[in-house]
Amino acid sequence: MSGPYLHGHHASVLRSHSWRTVENSCPHLLPYLNNPSLKVLDVGCGPGTITVDLASRVPQGFVLGIDPSANVIQKARKHAEEKGITNVQFEVGDIFNWKHVDGTVAGGFDVVHAHQVLQHLQDPLGAMKELKNLTKQGGIVAVRDVDYSAMNWYPDHPGMQKWQDLYLAVAKSIKSDPNIGKRLHAVAMQAGFERKDIEASVAAWTFSTPEEREFWCGLWADRTVKSDYKDRVLDSGLGTKADLEEIAETFREMEKKEDGWFAVINGQVICHNRAS
Ligand SMILES: C[S@@+](CC[C@H](N)C(=O)[O-])C[C@H]1O[C@@H](n2cnc3c(N)ncnc32)[C@H](O)[C@@H]1O
């Protein structure tokens, strides 16, 4: 089952997604990209910066990015064009209801990748099963998601705790799991991967230099009051306009703190699809 994407694709959200590369977002996948002919599927590819980077690393291979948002798929195509990368294709598609134009591609990909997608789904287990089905025997499923409860920051600020509590409540109110990063390996086991075939690790994004703080705090200040997230908060009744403004102001204050520090903790898994 798929629901509307909590954040939507406002410019403040895309600013965060478009910063992403294989290096800063898929360190777990890097050791598996040493074959230039790989066929890769990037599920929930968003504006496609990771997807295009993946394609540049498999020049004799092929990368397909899918996302249910036609708007963001258009942006991804434009990004590939600007980068001059031609072994990549983007299609509007939902992991729960997706057939490639050439027919089904079950079992067709060497690597099936999903970055920061499962946390937004109401049925992450169903999605993991689909990711597995799309992977060749001998191929891998690579998934990474944040654990919002494990995020941390310095210095303390009451507005930051308010932000975290509200975000967790809103995400849970739409039956998604903002903490799924810590149990991706368990979801993979429920989807049929054996524990011995799953590599589970953790990698953090750190935002601490003035430029990093400007990026992270700036985009959260903006998305709190401008993106679809704002509407979700208000519609759910879990927060008010005044709460959102207070949180946005908190991020602006945190951005200015010279000793400010933010840790975003991501759980990541590589699941080997062994012959059964
Ligand atoms: C947090 S963004 C991540 C985008 C990209 N993977 C990245 O890391 O930059 C989550 C993306 O998942 C997409 N998405 C939501 N539901 C989906 C579904 N059922 N199937 C595929 N993608 C989905 C959203 O449209 C959104 O672009």
The ligand as a Gaussian input file, in Angstrom:
#p B3LYP/6-31G(d) Opt

LIG

0 1
 C       12.808000      11.052000       0.811000
 S       12.500000      10.933000      -0.908000
 C       14.004000      10.126000      -1.436000
 C       14.381000      10.453000      -2.852000
 C       15.719000       9.834000      -3.288000
 N       15.749000       8.412000      -3.127000
 C       16.842000      10.473000      -2.522000
 O       17.315000       9.899000      -1.544000
 O       17.224000      11.606000      -2.863000
 C       11.319000       9.609000      -1.013000
 C       10.800000       9.375000      -2.429000
 O       10.022000       8.160000      -2.435000
 C        8.978000       8.339000      -3.366000
 N        7.910000       7.368000      -3.100000
 C        6.865000       7.481000      -2.237000
 N        6.072000       6.396000      -2.309000
 C        6.620000       5.569000      -3.245000
 C        6.249000       4.300000      -3.792000
 N        5.137000       3.677000      -3.401000
 N        7.035000       3.728000      -4.753000
 C        8.157000       4.372000      -5.163000
 N        8.559000       5.569000      -4.673000
 C        7.806000       6.172000      -3.729000
 C        8.556000       9.802000      -3.160000
 O        7.822000      10.313000      -4.263000
 C        9.900000      10.488000      -2.947000
 O       10.425000      11.045000      -4.131000

